[in-house]
């Protein structure tokens, strides 16, 4: 939940901003236009019954067809994680009550191999090889933007039936520079650039 709220608050701006020329082509390819993204995003968030989040995500490994949209909307309920790999995380033992025998000279990989025989079931040190473990039908993705639809976020200021008004006010305060920075950070990590996609 802390990560979800961090994403929500970090993309708010005290003044109105606009998507950059580098981000608009991705929005246009995925949603046909910025007004279409706005309409779809707000309708999805308004229709989300109960507490949750709506995310603008970028598929990090979209299908190889040239018509595949690079961006998509995703909903999660309550404090659900938008990351598909989070649903497979499992800690085999309670580390608060288990002696780790870690010394200051032990690196994380050696520790993980000593503890489990492999670091995990995913990643470069896994026995089965690298790559994310996804739920059936899951897509590997990265979060660019999210809105919190929990009632305590909007009810006091906008009243019963004010969710749509809250969402419209939120849209006007999206910090598109941070959204683009989120994408650039992902690209830097993956060794890509925003231009030329």
C-alpha positions in Angstrom: 0.0 0.0 0.0 2.9 2.4 0.7 4.3 1.9 -2.8 0.8 2.5 -4.3 0.4 5.8 -2.4 3.9 6.9 -3.2 3.2 6.4 -6.9 -0.1 8.4 -6.5 1.4 11.3 -4.6 4.6 11.5 -6.5 2.8 12.3 -9.7 0.8 15.3 -8.4 1.8 18.8 -9.3 0.7 22.1 -7.8 0.3 23.5 -11.3 -1.0 22.1 -14.5 1.6 20.4 -16.8 1.3 18.7 -20.2 2.7 15.5 -21.6 6.0 16.1 -23.6 6.4 15.5 -27.3 8.3 12.3 -26.5 5.4 10.9 -24.4 2.5 11.9 -26.7 3.2 9.4 -29.5 3.1 6.5 -27.0 -0.3 7.8 -25.6 -1.6 8.3 -29.2 -0.5 4.8 -30.2 -2.2 3.2 -27.2 -5.3 5.3 -26.7 -5.5 7.3 -30.0 -5.2 10.7 -28.2 -4.7 12.4 -24.9 -8.4 13.2 -24.5 -9.2 9.5 -25.2 -6.7 8.4 -22.5 -8.3 11.0 -20.1 -11.8 9.8 -20.8 -10.9 6.1 -20.5 -8.8 6.6 -17.4 -11.5 8.6 -15.6 -14.3 6.3 -16.6 -12.4 3.3 -15.4 -11.5 4.9 -12.1 -15.1 6.2 -11.6 -16.5 2.7 -12.3 -14.1 1.0 -9.9 -16.4 -0.1 -7.1 -14.9 0.3 -3.6 -11.3 1.0 -2.7 -8.5 0.4 -5.2 -6.1 2.0 -7.8 -6.1 2.5 -11.5 -2.7 2.5 -13.2 -1.2 3.7 -16.5 1.4 1.0 -17.2 3.9 0.3 -19.9 4.2 -3.2 -21.0 8.0 -3.9 -20.9 7.7 -7.0 -23.2 4.7 -6.3 -25.4 3.8 -8.7 -28.2 6.2 -8.3 -31.1 3.4 -7.2 -33.5 3.9 -3.5 -34.6 0.3 -2.8 -33.6 0.8 -3.7 -30.0 0.1 -0.7 -27.7 3.0 0.2 -25.5 0.7 1.6 -22.7 -2.4 0.1 -21.0 -4.7 0.7 -18.0 -4.8 -1.7 -15.1 -7.0 -1.8 -12.0 -6.1 -3.3 -8.6 -8.5 -3.6 -5.7 -7.8 -2.7 -2.1 -4.0 -2.5 -1.8 -3.2 -4.9 -4.6 0.1 -4.6 -6.4 0.1 -3.7 -10.0 3.2 -5.8 -10.5 2.4 -9.3 -11.7 5.5 -10.8 -10.1 4.3 -9.7 -6.6 1.6 -12.4 -6.6 4.3 -15.1 -6.7 6.5 -13.8 -3.9 6.9 -16.3 -1.2 9.3 -16.4 1.7 10.0 -20.0 2.7 10.7 -19.2 6.4 10.1 -16.5 8.9 13.3 -14.5 8.8 12.5 -12.8 12.1 12.9 -16.1 13.9 15.5 -17.8 11.8 19.3 -17.5 12.4 20.8 -16.2 9.1 24.5 -16.7 9.9 25.3 -13.8 7.6 28.7 -12.2 8.2 29.7 -8.8 7.0 31.7 -10.3 4.1 28.8 -12.4 2.6 27.3 -11.0 -0.6 23.6 -11.3 -1.2 24.0 -13.9 -4.0 26.1 -16.2 -1.8 23.7 -15.8 1.1 20.7 -16.6 -1.1 22.5 -19.7 -2.6 23.4 -20.9 0.9 19.9 -20.4 2.2 17.9 -21.9 -0.6 20.3 -23.6 -2.9 19.2 -21.0 -5.4 18.3 -17.3 -5.0 14.7 -17.8 -5.9 12.6 -19.2 -8.7 13.0 -16.1 -10.8 15.9 -13.8 -11.6 19.5 -14.4 -12.8 20.5 -16.6 -9.8 17.5 -18.9 -10.1 17.9 -22.6 -10.8 15.3 -22.4 -13.6 16.9 -19.5 -15.3 16.1 -15.8 -15.5 13.1 -13.9 -16.4 10.0 -12.8 -14.5 7.5 -15.4 -13.3 4.1 -14.2 -14.4 0.6 -15.3 -13.6 -1.1 -17.1 -16.5 -1.9 -14.4 -19.1 0.2 -11.9 -17.2 2.3 -9.2 -18.8 5.5 -7.8 -17.4 4.9 -4.1 -16.8 6.1 -0.9 -15.2 3.9 1.7 -13.5 4.0 5.2 -14.9 0.9 6.8 -13.2 -1.7 5.8 -10.7 -4.8 7.2 -9.0 -6.1 6.2 -5.6 -9.9 5.6 -5.6 -10.2 4.8 -1.9 -13.1 6.7 -0.4 -11.0 8.4 2.3 -9.1 10.2 -0.5 -12.1 12.0 -2.0 -15.2 11.7 0.2 -14.4 14.4 2.8 -13.6 17.0 0.2 -16.0 16.1 -2.6 -18.9 14.4 -0.7 -21.0 11.4 -1.5 -21.2 11.2 -5.3 -18.1 13.4 -5.7 -15.7 10.7 -7.0 -16.0 11.9 -10.6 -15.3 15.5 -9.5 -12.2 14.3 -7.6 -10.9 12.4 -10.6 -11.3 15.4 -12.9 -9.5 17.6 -10.4 -6.7 15.0 -10.1 -6.3 14.8 -13.9 -5.6 18.5 -14.0 -2.8 18.1 -11.5 -0.9 15.2 -13.0 2.8 16.0 -13.2 3.6 14.7 -16.7 7.3 15.4 -16.1 7.3 12.8 -13.4 5.4 10.4 -15.5 8.0 10.8 -18.3 10.7 10.5 -15.7 9.2 7.2 -14.5 9.4 5.9 -18.1 13.0 7.3 -18.5 14.1 5.6 -15.3 12.7 2.3 -16.6 14.4 2.8 -19.9 17.7 3.6 -18.3 17.5 0.5 -16.2 16.6 -1.6 -19.3 19.2 0.1 -21.5 16.7 1.9 -23.9 15.9 5.4 -24.8 12.4 7.1 -25.0 13.0 8.4 -28.5 12.5 6.2 -31.5 10.1 3.7 -30.0 
